[in-house]
Amino acid sequence: MGQTIQADRSRLKQVIENLLKNAVEHGGDNVTVSFGDLENGFYVADDGSGIPEEDRERIFEAGYSTDSEGTGYGLQIVKEIATAHGWNVRVTESDVGGARFEITGVEFIGE
């Protein structure tokens, strides 16, 4: 990522950690995760199995998980932090068929 994001450092760290943890838990130990810039934000994408379109809105609900051992709070926390910063978060399919989380509405330092 080539820009500096205006955000609460610990909360931004939690967003990244939760998205990475989600990728590893659902994509396996050999999953590849990539980060990139968007015009008004950034994305975190993986090459795992992806998220079915019908589940994409539900994954941000508290307690929702497709993993029987998961708490279902990691992505809800991501959404909560994004909302508190005035950002939007959505999930789509990555270029290689995995999950891609796009965080937009981000303010960059120096803009």
Biopython code that builds the backbone (N, CA, C, O; Angstrom):
import numpy as np
from Bio.PDB.StructureBuilder import StructureBuilder

atoms = [
    (1, "MET", "N", (0.852, -1.169, 0.000)),
    (1, "MET", "CA", (0.000, 0.000, 0.000)),
    (1, "MET", "C", (0.898, 1.231, 0.000)),
    (1, "MET", "O", (1.842, 1.329, 0.784)),
    (2, "GLY", "N", (0.596, 2.138, -0.865)),
    (2, "GLY", "CA", (1.479, 3.259, -1.044)),
    (2, "GLY", "C", (1.078, 4.533, -0.343)),
    (2, "GLY", "O", (1.749, 5.550, -0.517)),
    (3, "GLN", "N", (0.007, 4.530, 0.451)),
    (3, "GLN", "CA", (-0.439, 5.748, 1.088)),
    (3, "GLN", "C", (-0.609, 5.520, 2.590)),
    (3, "GLN", "O", (-0.679, 4.383, 3.057)),
    (4, "THR", "N", (-0.672, 6.615, 3.330)),
    (4, "THR", "CA", (-0.867, 6.545, 4.774)),
    (4, "THR", "C", (-2.331, 6.820, 5.085)),
    (4, "THR", "O", (-2.887, 7.830, 4.653)),
    (5, "ILE", "N", (-2.941, 5.930, 5.824)),
    (5, "ILE", "CA", (-4.361, 6.020, 6.149)),
    (5, "ILE", "C", (-4.569, 6.799, 7.439)),
    (5, "ILE", "O", (-3.861, 6.589, 8.424)),
    (6, "GLN", "N", (-5.548, 7.701, 7.424)),
    (6, "GLN", "CA", (-5.945, 8.423, 8.624)),
    (6, "GLN", "C", (-6.896, 7.521, 9.398)),
    (6, "GLN", "O", (-8.036, 7.318, 8.979)),
    (7, "ALA", "N", (-6.438, 6.976, 10.527)),
    (7, "ALA", "CA", (-7.257, 6.044, 11.302)),
    (7, "ALA", "C", (-6.679, 5.870, 12.694)),
    (7, "ALA", "O", (-5.521, 6.203, 12.946)),
    (8, "ASP", "N", (-7.492, 5.348, 13.588)),
    (8, "ASP", "CA", (-7.003, 4.916, 14.894)),
    (8, "ASP", "C", (-6.106, 3.703, 14.654)),
    (8, "ASP", "O", (-6.560, 2.683, 14.136)),
    (9, "ARG", "N", (-4.846, 3.816, 15.029)),
    (9, "ARG", "CA", (-3.849, 2.791, 14.716)),
    (9, "ARG", "C", (-4.246, 1.409, 15.242)),
    (9, "ARG", "O", (-4.160, 0.428, 14.504)),
    (10, "SER", "N", (-4.669, 1.315, 16.480)),
    (10, "SER", "CA", (-4.992, -0.002, 17.052)),
    (10, "SER", "C", (-6.224, -0.611, 16.395)),
    (10, "SER", "O", (-6.301, -1.828, 16.227)),
    (11, "ARG", "N", (-7.178, 0.219, 16.025)),
    (11, "ARG", "CA", (-8.388, -0.297, 15.378)),
    (11, "ARG", "C", (-8.098, -0.730, 13.942)),
    (11, "ARG", "O", (-8.625, -1.745, 13.487)),
    (12, "LEU", "N", (-7.270, 0.024, 13.227)),
    (12, "LEU", "CA", (-6.870, -0.374, 11.878)),
    (12, "LEU", "C", (-6.105, -1.696, 11.939)),
    (12, "LEU", "O", (-6.312, -2.580, 11.107)),
    (13, "LYS", "N", (-5.230, -1.821, 12.916)),
    (13, "LYS", "CA", (-4.486, -3.069, 13.105)),
    (13, "LYS", "C", (-5.451, -4.233, 13.331)),
    (13, "LYS", "O", (-5.246, -5.329, 12.809)),
    (14, "GLN", "N", (-6.501, -3.988, 14.112)),
    (14, "GLN", "CA", (-7.487, -5.033, 14.368)),
    (14, "GLN", "C", (-8.231, -5.434, 13.098)),
    (14, "GLN", "O", (-8.517, -6.615, 12.901)),
    (15, "VAL", "N", (-8.547, -4.479, 12.241)),
    (15, "VAL", "CA", (-9.193, -4.779, 10.956)),
    (15, "VAL", "C", (-8.310, -5.719, 10.139)),
    (15, "VAL", "O", (-8.771, -6.750, 9.649)),
    (16, "ILE", "N", (-7.032, -5.351, 9.997)),
    (16, "ILE", "CA", (-6.098, -6.163, 9.207)),
    (16, "ILE", "C", (-5.931, -7.545, 9.829)),
    (16, "ILE", "O", (-5.972, -8.550, 9.119)),
    (17, "GLU", "N", (-5.743, -7.607, 11.141)),
    (17, "GLU", "CA", (-5.589, -8.898, 11.818)),
    (17, "GLU", "C", (-6.821, -9.784, 11.628)),
    (17, "GLU", "O", (-6.687, -10.977, 11.355)),
    (18, "ASN", "N", (-7.999, -9.219, 11.768)),
    (18, "ASN", "CA", (-9.228, -10.008, 11.624)),
    (18, "ASN", "C", (-9.393, -10.523, 10.199)),
    (18, "ASN", "O", (-9.822, -11.660, 10.000)),
    (19, "LEU", "N", (-9.057, -9.702, 9.209)),
    (19, "LEU", "CA", (-9.169, -10.147, 7.828)),
    (19, "LEU", "C", (-8.131, -11.231, 7.515)),
    (19, "LEU", "O", (-8.434, -12.189, 6.803)),
    (20, "LEU", "N", (-6.926, -11.089, 8.036)),
    (20, "LEU", "CA", (-5.900, -12.122, 7.846)),
    (20, "LEU", "C", (-6.306, -13.428, 8.530)),
    (20, "LEU", "O", (-6.187, -14.506, 7.947)),
    (21, "LYS", "N", (-6.783, -13.322, 9.763)),
    (21, "LYS", "CA", (-7.209, -14.505, 10.505)),
    (21, "LYS", "C", (-8.344, -15.212, 9.774)),
    (21, "LYS", "O", (-8.365, -16.440, 9.691)),
    (22, "ASN", "N", (-9.273, -14.449, 9.253)),
    (22, "ASN", "CA", (-10.393, -15.015, 8.510)),
    (22, "ASN", "C", (-9.890, -15.767, 7.276)),
    (22, "ASN", "O", (-10.358, -16.866, 6.980)),
    (23, "ALA", "N", (-8.942, -15.175, 6.566)),
    (23, "ALA", "CA", (-8.393, -15.816, 5.363)),
    (23, "ALA", "C", (-7.723, -17.142, 5.705)),
    (23, "ALA", "O", (-7.915, -18.135, 5.004)),
    (24, "VAL", "N", (-6.938, -17.160, 6.778)),
    (24, "VAL", "CA", (-6.234, -18.387, 7.165)),
    (24, "VAL", "C", (-7.209, -19.444, 7.676)),
    (24, "VAL", "O", (-7.090, -20.618, 7.328)),
    (25, "GLU", "N", (-8.164, -19.035, 8.492)),
    (25, "GLU", "CA", (-9.120, -20.002, 9.044)),
    (25, "GLU", "C", (-9.987, -20.634, 7.969)),
    (25, "GLU", "O", (-10.330, -21.812, 8.064)),
    (26, "HIS", "N", (-10.342, -19.869, 6.955)),
    (26, "HIS", "CA", (-11.241, -20.382, 5.922)),
    (26, "HIS", "C", (-10.518, -20.793, 4.645)),
    (26, "HIS", "O", (-11.075, -21.527, 3.828)),
    (27, "GLY", "N", (-9.277, -20.324, 4.464)),
    (27, "GLY", "CA", (-8.537, -20.633, 3.245)),
    (27, "GLY", "C", (-7.441, -21.661, 3.438)),
    (27, "GLY", "O", (-6.867, -22.155, 2.467)),
    (28, "GLY", "N", (-7.149, -21.983, 4.680)),
    (28, "GLY", "CA", (-6.129, -22.983, 4.952)),
    (28, "GLY", "C", (-4.740, -22.398, 5.113)),
    (28, "GLY", "O", (-4.512, -21.213, 4.871)),
    (29, "ASP", "N", (-3.816, -23.255, 5.529)),
    (29, "ASP", "CA", (-2.450, -22.830, 5.822)),
    (29, "ASP", "C", (-1.688, -22.341, 4.593)),
    (29, "ASP", "O", (-0.736, -21.572, 4.730)),
    (30, "ASN", "N", (-2.079, -22.762, 3.419)),
    (30, "ASN", "CA", (-1.365, -22.377, 2.202)),
    (30, "ASN", "C", (-2.028, -21.231, 1.458)),
    (30, "ASN", "O", (-1.687, -20.961, 0.306)),
    (31, "VAL", "N", (-2.956, -20.564, 2.091)),
    (31, "VAL", "CA", (-3.652, -19.458, 1.447)),
    (31, "VAL", "C", (-2.680, -18.292, 1.227)),
    (31, "VAL", "O", (-1.801, -18.032, 2.049)),
    (32, "THR", "N", (-2.860, -17.607, 0.113)),
    (32, "THR", "CA", (-2.077, -16.406, -0.183)),
    (32, "THR", "C", (-2.997, -15.204, -0.016)),
    (32, "THR", "O", (-4.106, -15.175, -0.548)),
    (33, "VAL", "N", (-2.518, -14.215, 0.729)),
    (33, "VAL", "CA", (-3.291, -13.004, 0.980)),
    (33, "VAL", "C", (-2.544, -11.837, 0.348)),
    (33, "VAL", "O", (-1.325, -11.720, 0.476)),
    (34, "SER", "N", (-3.286, -10.982, -0.332)),
    (34, "SER", "CA", (-2.683, -9.803, -0.940)),
    (34, "SER", "C", (-3.428, -8.549, -0.501)),
    (34, "SER", "O", (-4.611, -8.589, -0.161)),
    (35, "PHE", "N", (-2.710, -7.448, -0.518)),
    (35, "PHE", "CA", (-3.252, -6.144, -0.168)),
    (35, "PHE", "C", (-3.043, -5.229, -1.360)),
    (35, "PHE", "O", (-2.096, -5.397, -2.128)),
    (36, "GLY", "N", (-3.929, -4.266, -1.508)),
    (36, "GLY", "CA", (-3.756, -3.329, -2.602)),
    (36, "GLY", "C", (-4.516, -2.046, -2.370)),
    (36, "GLY", "O", (-5.406, -1.971, -1.523)),
    (37, "ASP", "N", (-4.152, -1.042, -3.136)),
    (37, "ASP", "CA", (-4.798, 0.264, -3.070)),
    (37, "ASP", "C", (-6.037, 0.289, -3.950)),
    (37, "ASP", "O", (-6.078, -0.324, -5.017)),
    (38, "LEU", "N", (-7.025, 0.998, -3.489)),
    (38, "LEU", "CA", (-8.181, 1.381, -4.292)),
    (38, "LEU", "C", (-8.165, 2.897, -4.375)),
    (38, "LEU", "O", (-7.464, 3.550, -3.602)),
    (39, "GLU", "N", (-8.914, 3.458, -5.284)),
    (39, "GLU", "CA", (-8.922, 4.912, -5.446)),
    (39, "GLU", "C", (-9.224, 5.619, -4.135)),
    (39, "GLU", "O", (-8.613, 6.641, -3.823)),
    (40, "ASN", "N", (-10.161, 5.084, -3.370)),
    (40, "ASN", "CA", (-10.545, 5.718, -2.109)),
    (40, "ASN", "C", (-10.487, 4.737, -0.940)),
    (40, "ASN", "O", (-11.307, 4.798, -0.025)),
    (41, "GLY", "N", (-9.501, 3.824, -0.983)),
    (41, "GLY", "CA", (-9.369, 2.867, 0.093)),
    (41, "GLY", "C", (-8.345, 1.798, -0.205)),
    (41, "GLY", "O", (-7.323, 2.055, -0.841)),
    (42, "PHE", "N", (-8.631, 0.589, 0.265)),
    (42, "PHE", "CA", (-7.717, -0.522, 0.078)),
    (42, "PHE", "C", (-8.499, -1.828, 0.085)),
    (42, "PHE", "O", (-9.673, -1.858, 0.456)),
    (43, "TYR", "N", (-7.848, -2.894, -0.323)),
    (43, "TYR", "CA", (-8.492, -4.198, -0.283)),
    (43, "TYR", "C", (-7.554, -5.235, 0.319)),
    (43, "TYR", "O", (-6.332, -5.081, 0.318)),
    (44, "VAL", "N", (-8.165, -6.289, 0.830)),
    (44, "VAL", "CA", (-7.463, -7.468, 1.307)),
    (44, "VAL", "C", (-8.122, -8.639, 0.585)),
    (44, "VAL", "O", (-9.326, -8.861, 0.717)),
    (45, "ALA", "N", (-7.328, -9.385, -0.176)),
    (45, "ALA", "CA", (-7.880, -10.476, -0.988)),
    (45, "ALA", "C", (-7.099, -11.757, -0.714)),
    (45, "ALA", "O", (-5.940, -11.718, -0.301)),
    (46, "ASP", "N", (-7.752, -12.889, -0.950)),
    (46, "ASP", "CA", (-7.069, -14.168, -0.777)),
    (46, "ASP", "C", (-7.410, -15.098, -1.927)),
    (46, "ASP", "O", (-8.270, -14.802, -2.757)),
    (47, "ASP", "N", (-6.718, -16.229, -1.959)),
    (47, "ASP", "CA", (-6.952, -17.214, -3.010)),
    (47, "ASP", "C", (-7.638, -18.463, -2.459)),
    (47, "ASP", "O", (-7.502, -19.555, -3.011)),
    (48, "GLY", "N", (-8.371, -18.287, -1.367)),
    (48, "GLY", "CA", (-9.108, -19.397, -0.768)),
    (48, "GLY", "C", (-10.343, -19.750, -1.580)),
    (48, "GLY", "O", (-10.428, -19.460, -2.773)),
    (49, "SER", "N", (-11.291, -20.377, -0.912)),
    (49, "SER", "CA", (-12.489, -20.863, -1.596)),
    (49, "SER", "C", (-13.540, -19.777, -1.838)),
    (49, "SER", "O", (-14.527, -20.017, -2.535)),
    (50, "GLY", "N", (-13.339, -18.603, -1.276)),
    (50, "GLY", "CA", (-14.282, -17.509, -1.486)),
    (50, "GLY", "C", (-15.496, -17.593, -0.592)),
    (50, "GLY", "O", (-15.618, -18.495, 0.236)),
    (51, "ILE", "N", (-16.391, -16.642, -0.770)),
    (51, "ILE", "CA", (-17.624, -16.564, 0.012)),
    (51, "ILE", "C", (-18.783, -16.562, -0.964)),
    (51, "ILE", "O", (-18.865, -15.685, -1.825)),
    (52, "PRO", "N", (-19.681, -17.532, -0.845)),
    (52, "PRO", "CA", (-20.827, -17.567, -1.756)),
    (52, "PRO", "C", (-21.597, -16.245, -1.726)),
    (52, "PRO", "O", (-21.755, -15.625, -0.675)),
    (53, "GLU", "N", (-22.064, -15.836, -2.886)),
    (53, "GLU", "CA", (-22.760, -14.551, -3.005)),
    (53, "GLU", "C", (-23.928, -14.423, -2.025)),
    (53, "GLU", "O", (-24.178, -13.344, -1.489)),
    (54, "GLU", "N", (-24.635, -15.518, -1.796)),
    (54, "GLU", "CA", (-25.798, -15.463, -0.898)),
    (54, "GLU", "C", (-25.415, -15.263, 0.569)),
    (54, "GLU", "O", (-26.272, -14.920, 1.385)),
    (55, "ASP", "N", (-24.145, -15.471, 0.917)),
    (55, "ASP", "CA", (-23.680, -15.291, 2.301)),
    (55, "ASP", "C", (-22.971, -13.962, 2.522)),
    (55, "ASP", "O", (-22.642, -13.634, 3.662)),
    (56, "ARG", "N", (-22.731, -13.203, 1.492)),
    (56, "ARG", "CA", (-21.866, -12.027, 1.593)),
    (56, "ARG", "C", (-22.386, -10.934, 2.512)),
    (56, "ARG", "O", (-21.578, -10.250, 3.141)),
    (57, "GLU", "N", (-23.652, -10.742, 2.618)),
    (57, "GLU", "CA", (-24.179, -9.741, 3.553)),
    (57, "GLU", "C", (-24.221, -10.293, 4.975)),
    (57, "GLU", "O", (-23.978, -9.562, 5.935)),
    (58, "ARG", "N", (-24.523, -11.557, 5.107)),
    (58, "ARG", "CA", (-24.665, -12.183, 6.428)),
    (58, "ARG", "C", (-23.351, -12.304, 7.177)),
    (58, "ARG", "O", (-23.350, -12.337, 8.408)),
    (59, "ILE", "N", (-22.225, -12.373, 6.465)),
    (59, "ILE", "CA", (-20.954, -12.594, 7.145)),
    (59, "ILE", "C", (-20.588, -11.467, 8.105)),
    (59, "ILE", "O", (-19.739, -11.651, 8.977)),
    (60, "PHE", "N", (-21.211, -10.315, 7.955)),
    (60, "PHE", "CA", (-20.934, -9.192, 8.844)),
    (60, "PHE", "C", (-21.861, -9.168, 10.056)),
    (60, "PHE", "O", (-21.728, -8.292, 10.910)),
    (61, "GLU", "N", (-22.792, -10.110, 10.145)),
    (61, "GLU", "CA", (-23.704, -10.177, 11.282)),
    (61, "GLU", "C", (-23.007, -10.814, 12.479)),
    (61, "GLU", "O", (-22.259, -11.781, 12.334)),
    (62, "ALA", "N", (-23.260, -10.261, 13.654)),
    (62, "ALA", "CA", (-22.674, -10.797, 14.883)),
    (62, "ALA", "C", (-23.100, -12.248, 15.070)),
    (62, "ALA", "O", (-24.287, -12.570, 15.008)),
    (63, "GLY", "N", (-22.123, -13.115, 15.297)),
    (63, "GLY", "CA", (-22.394, -14.522, 15.565)),
    (63, "GLY", "C", (-22.504, -15.411, 14.346)),
    (63, "GLY", "O", (-22.605, -16.630, 14.488)),
    (64, "TYR", "N", (-22.487, -14.842, 13.149)),
    (64, "TYR", "CA", (-22.605, -15.662, 11.945)),
    (64, "TYR", "C", (-21.242, -16.217, 11.561)),
    (64, "TYR", "O", (-20.279, -15.462, 11.425)),
    (65, "SER", "N", (-21.155, -17.527, 11.385)),
    (65, "SER", "CA", (-19.912, -18.165, 10.969)),
    (65, "SER", "C", (-20.233, -19.426, 10.191)),
    (65, "SER", "O", (-21.201, -20.126, 10.490)),
    (66, "THR", "N", (-19.423, -19.707, 9.204)),
    (66, "THR", "CA", (-19.569, -20.961, 8.467)),
    (66, "THR", "C", (-18.670, -22.035, 9.072)),
    (66, "THR", "O", (-18.691, -23.185, 8.633)),
    (67, "ASP", "N", (-17.883, -21.663, 10.077)),
    (67, "ASP", "CA", (-16.983, -22.584, 10.767)),
    (67, "ASP", "C", (-17.613, -22.948, 12.111)),
    (67, "ASP", "O", (-17.916, -22.068, 12.916)),
    (68, "SER", "N", (-17.808, -24.235, 12.349)),
    (68, "SER", "CA", (-18.460, -24.667, 13.585)),
    (68, "SER", "C", (-17.694, -24.249, 14.838)),
    (68, "SER", "O", (-18.277, -24.176, 15.919)),
    (69, "GLU", "N", (-16.403, -23.976, 14.707)),
    (69, "GLU", "CA", (-15.611, -23.552, 15.852)),
    (69, "GLU", "C", (-15.399, -22.038, 15.897)),
    (69, "GLU", "O", (-14.798, -21.523, 16.840)),
    (70, "GLY", "N", (-15.886, -21.336, 14.894)),
    (70, "GLY", "CA", (-15.714, -19.886, 14.839)),
    (70, "GLY", "C", (-16.725, -19.166, 15.711)),
    (70, "GLY", "O", (-17.819, -19.673, 15.958)),
    (71, "THR", "N", (-16.352, -17.977, 16.177)),
    (71, "THR", "CA", (-17.254, -17.189, 17.020)),
    (71, "THR", "C", (-18.221, -16.349, 16.198)),
    (71, "THR", "O", (-19.302, -16.001, 16.674)),
    (72, "GLY", "N", (-17.838, -16.021, 14.960)),
    (72, "GLY", "CA", (-18.691, -15.195, 14.127)),
    (72, "GLY", "C", (-18.615, -13.715, 14.465)),
    (72, "GLY", "O", (-19.503, -12.946, 14.098)),
    (73, "TYR", "N", (-17.558, -13.312, 15.163)),
    (73, "TYR", "CA", (-17.446, -11.901, 15.538)),
    (73, "TYR", "C", (-16.336, -11.158, 14.808)),
    (73, "TYR", "O", (-16.330, -9.927, 14.820)),
    (74, "GLY", "N", (-15.403, -11.851, 14.179)),
    (74, "GLY", "CA", (-14.278, -11.196, 13.522)),
    (74, "GLY", "C", (-14.690, -10.227, 12.441)),
    (74, "GLY", "O", (-14.223, -9.088, 12.424)),
    (75, "LEU", "N", (-15.555, -10.653, 11.534)),
    (75, "LEU", "CA", (-15.972, -9.771, 10.441)),
    (75, "LEU", "C", (-16.980, -8.728, 10.905)),
    (75, "LEU", "O", (-17.056, -7.640, 10.334)),
    (76, "GLN", "N", (-17.745, -9.049, 11.926)),
    (76, "GLN", "CA", (-18.653, -8.058, 12.502)),
    (76, "GLN", "C", (-17.844, -6.916, 13.111)),
    (76, "GLN", "O", (-18.236, -5.753, 13.019)),
    (77, "ILE", "N", (-16.722, -7.251, 13.730)),
    (77, "ILE", "CA", (-15.836, -6.229, 14.294)),
    (77, "ILE", "C", (-15.223, -5.389, 13.180)),
    (77, "ILE", "O", (-15.101, -4.173, 13.324)),
    (78, "VAL", "N", (-14.835, -6.016, 12.076)),
    (78, "VAL", "CA", (-14.314, -5.278, 10.924)),
    (78, "VAL", "C", (-15.342, -4.254, 10.458)),
    (78, "VAL", "O", (-15.008, -3.092, 10.229)),
    (79, "LYS", "N", (-16.578, -4.683, 10.322)),
    (79, "LYS", "CA", (-17.660, -3.784, 9.876)),
    (79, "LYS", "C", (-17.865, -2.647, 10.875)),
    (79, "LYS", "O", (-18.039, -1.492, 10.489)),
    (80, "GLU", "N", (-17.843, -2.988, 12.160)),
    (80, "GLU", "CA", (-18.038, -1.991, 13.216)),
    (80, "GLU", "C", (-16.938, -0.925, 13.185)),
    (80, "GLU", "O", (-17.223, 0.268, 13.284)),
    (81, "ILE", "N", (-15.695, -1.356, 13.048)),
    (81, "ILE", "CA", (-14.569, -0.418, 12.993)),
    (81, "ILE", "C", (-14.660, 0.445, 11.738)),
    (81, "ILE", "O", (-14.448, 1.656, 11.797)),
    (82, "ALA", "N", (-14.972, -0.174, 10.611)),
    (82, "ALA", "CA", (-15.114, 0.584, 9.364)),
    (82, "ALA", "C", (-16.193, 1.653, 9.507)),
    (82, "ALA", "O", (-15.981, 2.809, 9.142)),
    (83, "THR", "N", (-17.322, 1.274, 10.027)),
    (83, "THR", "CA", (-18.429, 2.214, 10.206)),
    (83, "THR", "C", (-18.038, 3.360, 11.132)),
    (83, "THR", "O", (-18.367, 4.516, 10.863)),
    (84, "ALA", "N", (-17.338, 3.046, 12.223)),
    (84, "ALA", "CA", (-16.915, 4.075, 13.176)),
    (84, "ALA", "C", (-15.965, 5.088, 12.530)),
    (84, "ALA", "O", (-15.919, 6.244, 12.949)),
    (85, "HIS", "N", (-15.214, 4.666, 11.518)),
    (85, "HIS", "CA", (-14.299, 5.560, 10.809)),
    (85, "HIS", "C", (-14.967, 6.256, 9.619)),
    (85, "HIS", "O", (-14.341, 7.077, 8.949)),
    (86, "GLY", "N", (-16.227, 5.931, 9.359)),
    (86, "GLY", "CA", (-16.917, 6.511, 8.213)),
    (86, "GLY", "C", (-16.598, 5.798, 6.913)),
    (86, "GLY", "O", (-16.817, 6.342, 5.831)),
    (87, "TRP", "N", (-16.079, 4.575, 7.018)),
    (87, "TRP", "CA", (-15.723, 3.779, 5.848)),
    (87, "TRP", "C", (-16.849, 2.828, 5.495)),
    (87, "TRP", "O", (-17.765, 2.600, 6.286)),
    (88, "ASN", "N", (-16.765, 2.281, 4.304)),
    (88, "ASN", "CA", (-17.661, 1.223, 3.855)),
    (88, "ASN", "C", (-16.830, -0.039, 3.676)),
    (88, "ASN", "O", (-15.662, 0.026, 3.292)),
    (89, "VAL", "N", (-17.434, -1.183, 3.955)),
    (89, "VAL", "CA", (-16.744, -2.448, 3.728)),
    (89, "VAL", "C", (-17.698, -3.369, 2.981)),
    (89, "VAL", "O", (-18.884, -3.458, 3.296)),
    (90, "ARG", "N", (-17.153, -4.041, 1.998)),
    (90, "ARG", "CA", (-17.946, -5.015, 1.258)),
    (90, "ARG", "C", (-17.052, -6.175, 0.889)),
    (90, "ARG", "O", (-15.829, -6.048, 0.831)),
    (91, "VAL", "N", (-17.675, -7.296, 0.642)),
    (91, "VAL", "CA", (-16.934, -8.473, 0.219)),
    (91, "VAL", "C", (-17.373, -8.840, -1.183)),
    (91, "VAL", "O", (-18.550, -8.737, -1.528)),
    (92, "THR", "N", (-16.432, -9.260, -1.971)),
    (92, "THR", "CA", (-16.678, -9.690, -3.326)),
    (92, "THR", "C", (-15.723, -10.841, -3.618)),
    (92, "THR", "O", (-15.082, -11.363, -2.706)),
    (93, "GLU", "N", (-15.627, -11.231, -4.858)),
    (93, "GLU", "CA", (-14.726, -12.315, -5.238)),
    (93, "GLU", "C", (-13.388, -11.740, -5.693)),
    (93, "GLU", "O", (-13.348, -10.761, -6.439)),
    (94, "SER", "N", (-12.304, -12.344, -5.245)),
    (94, "SER", "CA", (-10.982, -11.903, -5.690)),
    (94, "SER", "C", (-10.753, -12.339, -7.135)),
    (94, "SER", "O", (-11.523, -13.125, -7.687)),
    (95, "ASP", "N", (-9.705, -11.829, -7.728)),
    (95, "ASP", "CA", (-9.377, -12.162, -9.114)),
    (95, "ASP", "C", (-9.132, -13.654, -9.318)),
    (95, "ASP", "O", (-9.260, -14.158, -10.434)),
    (96, "VAL", "N", (-8.779, -14.362, -8.245)),
    (96, "VAL", "CA", (-8.481, -15.799, -8.350)),
    (96, "VAL", "C", (-9.550, -16.664, -7.682)),
    (96, "VAL", "O", (-9.324, -17.849, -7.434)),
    (97, "GLY", "N", (-10.720, -16.072, -7.389)),
    (97, "GLY", "CA", (-11.849, -16.837, -6.878)),
    (97, "GLY", "C", (-11.998, -16.890, -5.370)),
    (97, "GLY", "O", (-12.952, -17.480, -4.865)),
    (98, "GLY", "N", (-11.077, -16.287, -4.647)),
    (98, "GLY", "CA", (-11.182, -16.244, -3.190)),
    (98, "GLY", "C", (-12.042, -15.068, -2.750)),
    (98, "GLY", "O", (-12.847, -14.547, -3.522)),
    (99, "ALA", "N", (-11.861, -14.662, -1.508)),
    (99, "ALA", "CA", (-12.595, -13.522, -0.959)),
    (99, "ALA", "C", (-11.783, -12.245, -1.143)),
    (99, "ALA", "O", (-10.554, -12.259, -1.079)),
    (100, "ARG", "N", (-12.484, -11.157, -1.370)),
    (100, "ARG", "CA", (-11.847, -9.845, -1.473)),
    (100, "ARG", "C", (-12.685, -8.865, -0.662)),
    (100, "ARG", "O", (-13.857, -8.632, -0.959)),
    (101, "PHE", "N", (-12.066, -8.300, 0.362)),
    (101, "PHE", "CA", (-12.719, -7.309, 1.206)),
    (101, "PHE", "C", (-12.225, -5.938, 0.781)),
    (101, "PHE", "O", (-11.024, -5.669, 0.771)),
    (102, "GLU", "N", (-13.173, -5.074, 0.429)),
    (102, "GLU", "CA", (-12.840, -3.723, -0.026)),
    (102, "GLU", "C", (-13.294, -2.723, 1.026)),
    (102, "GLU", "O", (-14.467, -2.678, 1.396)),
    (103, "ILE", "N", (-12.348, -1.923, 1.500)),
    (103, "ILE", "CA", (-12.627, -0.868, 2.471)),
    (103, "ILE", "C", (-12.520, 0.439, 1.708)),
    (103, "ILE", "O", (-11.452, 0.767, 1.192)),
    (104, "THR", "N", (-13.615, 1.192, 1.630)),
    (104, "THR", "CA", (-13.625, 2.438, 0.859)),
    (104, "THR", "C", (-14.122, 3.590, 1.733)),
    (104, "THR", "O", (-14.639, 3.384, 2.831)),
    (105, "GLY", "N", (-13.951, 4.801, 1.216)),
    (105, "GLY", "CA", (-14.303, 5.992, 1.976)),
    (105, "GLY", "C", (-13.200, 6.382, 2.943)),
    (105, "GLY", "O", (-13.424, 7.149, 3.880)),
    (106, "VAL", "N", (-12.007, 5.850, 2.711)),
    (106, "VAL", "CA", (-10.860, 6.050, 3.577)),
    (106, "VAL", "C", (-10.247, 7.426, 3.307)),
    (106, "VAL", "O", (-10.152, 7.868, 2.162)),
    (107, "GLU", "N", (-9.839, 8.082, 4.379)),
    (107, "GLU", "CA", (-9.131, 9.349, 4.245)),
    (107, "GLU", "C", (-7.633, 9.075, 4.355)),
    (107, "GLU", "O", (-7.170, 8.438, 5.300)),
    (108, "PHE", "N", (-6.902, 9.561, 3.385)),
    (108, "PHE", "CA", (-5.451, 9.385, 3.378)),
    (108, "PHE", "C", (-4.783, 10.651, 3.891)),
    (108, "PHE", "O", (-5.242, 11.757, 3.604)),
    (109, "ILE", "N", (-3.713, 10.497, 4.641)),
    (109, "ILE", "CA", (-2.950, 11.636, 5.129)),
    (109, "ILE", "C", (-2.229, 12.261, 3.947)),
    (109, "ILE", "O", (-1.615, 11.567, 3.136)),
    (110, "GLY", "N", (-2.312, 13.573, 3.863)),
    (110, "GLY", "CA", (-1.641, 14.279, 2.773)),
    (110, "GLY", "C", (-2.554, 14.568, 1.608)),
    (110, "GLY", "O", (-2.125, 15.167, 0.621)),
    (111, "GLU", "N", (-3.820, 14.151, 1.701)),
    (111, "GLU", "CA", (-4.757, 14.435, 0.594)),
    (111, "GLU", "C", (-5.261, 15.843, 0.697)),
    (111, "GLU", "O", (-6.056, 16.277, -0.137)),
]
sb = StructureBuilder()
sb.init_structure("model")
sb.init_model(0)
sb.init_chain("A")
sb.init_seg("    ")
for serial, (resi, resn, name, xyz) in enumerate(atoms, 1):
    if name == "N":
        sb.init_residue(resn, " ", resi, " ")
    sb.init_atom(name, np.array(xyz, "f"), 0.0, 1.0, " ", f" {name:<3s}", serial, name[0])
structure = sb.get_structure()
